[in-house]
Amino acid sequence: MLVKTKKYKLDNGTYIKTGLKNIVKEQWWVFLIALAICSGYAWIPNIWWFIGSFIALLLYFLFWLIQFAGVTQLDQYKILFERLSYEISSQQILIKLNAKQGMPIKWDQIKNAKVGKKAFTLVLSKAQFVYLPYKVFKTENEKKFVETILKRKELIK
């Protein structure tokens, strides 16, 4: 079966928010580093351990926020924010700009997938993902088919 979606334009805010969520889930251990810095209070009791770890954590997430916001402004990534349609089969996902231009993504390139309240998120790397809101599917069966493929490929449980 081949699922052809409606055209969808990913807005900048959704890209930034979803990207930051992916970073927090993938790099949760950064919070452990901040806690380790705070544990310096046990040796030298000073409020600066907490302030320093908070500032370091804030700068880390500010770095990623700037990265994701920067992607939305660069010309070479402008294609991510065009109106795209998708053709999803059990072999690949074909991202189509128009009838003649497209890019295939094999299922083995996808690290993991998330089924959210509003969309599927297929993670390719820390900063690259395919965001498929449920509204792009024409029927409920197409959405269930994509979910079945994700389960079969062991991208979700």
C-alpha positions, -999 to +999 in steps of 0.1 A: +000+000+000+012+035-008+000+065+014+000+098-004-004+127+019-018+162+014+007+190+010+020+204+044+042+233+053+062+229+085+061+262+103+092+276+121+078+274+156+068+238+153+103+229+140+121+247+169+098+233+196+100+197+182+137+200+178+142+212+214+120+183+226+141+158+207+173+173+222+160+171+258+149+135+253+181+125+236+205+143+258+188+140+292+222+132+308+231+169+306+209+174+337+231+149+355+261+170+348+243+201+362+235+180+393+271+170+396+282+206+395+257+214+422+271+186+444+302+208+448+282+225+475+290+195+497+327+204+497+326+241+496+292+255+507+285+284+483+255+294+463+276+298+432+276+261+426+239+263+419+241+296+400+270+282+379+252+250+370+220+269+362+239+293+339+257+264+322+224+246+316+208+277+303+236+284+279+235+248+267+198+251+258+203+286+244+230+271+221+205+245+207+177+271+204+200+293+183+209+263+162+172+254+154+162+291+149+192+295+126+182+266+104+149+284+098+168+314+084+193+297+061+187+294+024+200+259+021+174+247+046+145+266+030+133+234+014+123+221+048+098+248+052+081+246+017+048+229+011+057+192+008+038+161+002+048+126+013+045+092-003+049+065+024+054+029+016+069+000+035+102+005+016+107+043+020+093+077+025+094+099-006+093+136+002+080+155-028+083+192-036+063+187-068+055+159-092+090+158-106+112+167-076+115+146-045+139+129-021+136+094-008+144+084+028+149+048+035+134+034+068+169+024+080+179+061+081+154+068+108+167+064+143+134+064+161+099+076+158+074+092+182+036+091+181+023+122+196-011+137+202-010+157+169+017+141+147+043+114+140+079+126+144+105+105+126+140+114+139+169+111+115+195+129+137+197+154+165+185+183+143+168+165+114+134+150+116+103+145+096+072+159+112+039+144+099+008+159+115-023+137+114-042+162+093-020+154+062-035+119+060-067+116+040-082+088+060-078+072+094-067+039+077-037+057+062-026+069+096-030+034+111-010+020+081+019+044+089+017+035+126+018-002+116+049+003+095+066+021+124+058-008+147+070-034+122+102-015+116+106-014+155+108+024+155+080+026+181+068+000+206 
